[in-house]
Amino acid sequence: MARKKIALVGAGMIGGTLAHLAAMKEMGDVVLFDIAEGMPAGKALDLSQAGPVEGFDANLKGTSDYKDIAGADVVIVTAGVPRKPGMSRDDLLGINLKVMKAVGEGIKANCPDAFVICITNPLDAMVWALREFSGLPHNKVVGMAGVLDSARFRHFLAEEFDVSMEDVTAFVLGGHGDTMVPILEYSTVAGIPVPDLIKMGWSTQEKMDAIVDRTRKGGGEIVQLLGNGSAYYAPATSAIQMAEAYLKDKKRVLPCAAHLTGQYGVDGLYVGVPIVIGANGVERVVEIELNDEAKVNFQVSVDAVKELLEACKGIDSSLA
Ligand code: A3D
């Protein structure tokens, strides 16, 4: 059986980390695409030379020619610009929308059967625009944000409870941004919901509220510390988990930005919800009952996404 092919559109900080992870996990051959001449080829060569040491077999190629992504099974898109301190994700809209147009057309022409994972910010709007520009079926285009946001939440919860990260599950809904909705009732340690752990005296509501707030601002905290650019290790790992779910037909239940057609009362938008990812891409949207507070917060998040889509339509009339 031929190796799978993974195309990484954008070979910057996340793109390079994605290539490293995909090669180490022997997920398939890797193509690093970027408009920056030479840089993707340099990263591909450097990573190839890690192969003999780590013992992985994967062909890695760097390119600035869309033809090289032909036939890719998975495309992960990070092309665009990241945030700088003081910038919101939404500040990136105008620049990254143009990038999504070029990338969408490149995917449509070269690998229309691929499963496409978008990471470029502002995420919920860019994944929607990428789907529009590419014309791919909605079940084959998803956004990565929820896996990362819930990983941040899990990390903070595991630290607070002083238990293994492995035993903490967490649940984050809504758009990727300060309006995301972490849900404590569906977050657990080994199946025990967080509200029960509070009753058991493991922590307090105040500490949980602080963790929810820190999770919401988790990306900004890293942007401030790095001083130049945004998080890349955890975002890359999160997208790789989604790609593996598709390539191995694992039917993982993961929070992702998915196209909704009436679920959660939302129609025609990409918003973060739990979905099942398998060989058919997005196989199911998991629709859970939300309490009143979560419903209100979810709506705020949905409204923020809607506003961004209107802004996209204002910039590019082909989207209207
Ligand atoms: P960076 O290291 O700047 O890499 C982006 C790459 O895109 C650069 O190498 C550019 O040359 C390249 N590029 C620009 N325009 C094009 C184009 N038209 N075609 C192909 N390549 C192009 O950024 P990064 O890797 O740190 O971040 C990439 C994106 O991910 C940014 O938009 C971030 O805001 C976003 N991001 C999202 C999350 C989420 O959780 C959704 C988390 C972290 C970063």
Boltz pocket constraint, residues with backbone or C-beta under 6 A from the ligand:
constraints:
  - pocket:
      binder: B
      contacts: [[A, 9], [A, 10], [A, 11], [A, 12], [A, 13], [A, 14], [A, 15], [A, 33], [A, 34], [A, 35], [A, 36], [A, 77], [A, 78], [A, 79], [A, 80], [A, 81], [A, 82], [A, 83], [A, 92], [A, 96], [A, 98], [A, 99], [A, 102], [A, 103], [A, 118], [A, 119], [A, 120], [A, 121], [A, 122], [A, 123], [A, 144], [A, 145], [A, 148], [A, 176], [A, 219], [A, 229], [A, 230], [A, 231], [A, 232], [A, 235]]
      max_distance: 6.0
